Amino acid sequence: MLHIQSRDMFSYLFSKNRGGIETAKFLSKLLSQAPQLVEVNAASNLMPIESLAIVCSALKSAKGILVSVLLGDPHLAH
């Protein structure tokens, strides 16, 4: 369960894990509970294609100042 005590969070890093669909659910909850969040680095996570709908929905409904969300492997972009 995710419970955010401080709403002064600006950046969150949770990369390189194998959380699967749970990673997308965590990201969704994080976006809804941390309006001061500016950047999320969830690069190199192993998530199934079904995670895309969860993440997209969370991004559309996010209220706040989010600027950057990194989900892919930054080394594959080159």
N, C-alpha and C positions, 0 to 999 in steps of 0.2 A: 504494500500500500504506500502511496506517495502522499506525504504530508509536508507541505512547505511552511516552515515557521516564519521565515523572513521573506518579505516581498521585495527586498532590495537586490535581488539576484540580477546580474547583468549578463553573465556568460556561463554556459554549462557545457561541460565536456564529458561525453560518455561514448568514446569510440572504441573500436576493436573488440567488441564482444559478440556473442552468438545468441542474443536474446530472442531472435526470431520475431514472431508476431507480438510478443510481449514488449519488445523494444518500441514498436510503433504505438502500442497502448500507453507505455510510459511517456513517450514524447507527447502524445495527445493530452494526457493529464497535466504534464509539465507546462505546456503552452496555455492551458486553460487556467492554471493556478498561479502563474508567474507573469503578470502583466508588465513588469519592469525588465523582463528578459530581452536582451538585445541580440545575442548570438547563441546558437546551439551547434555544437560539433558532434555529430553522431556518425562520423565517417567510418568506413570499413566495418560496419555492422552487417551481419548476415540476416537479412529479412526476406521473407517470401513476398511474391508479387501482391498478395492480398493486403500487405501492409501499406501499399500505396494509397488505397482509398481512405484508410484511417489517418494517415499523415496529411493528405490533401484536405480532408474534412477539418482536421484540427487547425491547419494553416488558414483556411477560409474563415473559421469562426474565432480565431485568436484576436483578442483585444489587447492592444499594447503597442510597443515600439520595436517589435522584432524586425531586425534588419537582415540577418544571415542565418541560413540553416544549411549545414553541410551534411549530406547523407551518403554521398558516393565516395569512392576511393579517389583521393586527390591525385594519385600517381597515374590513374587511367585517363585523366583529362589531357595529358600531353601526348 
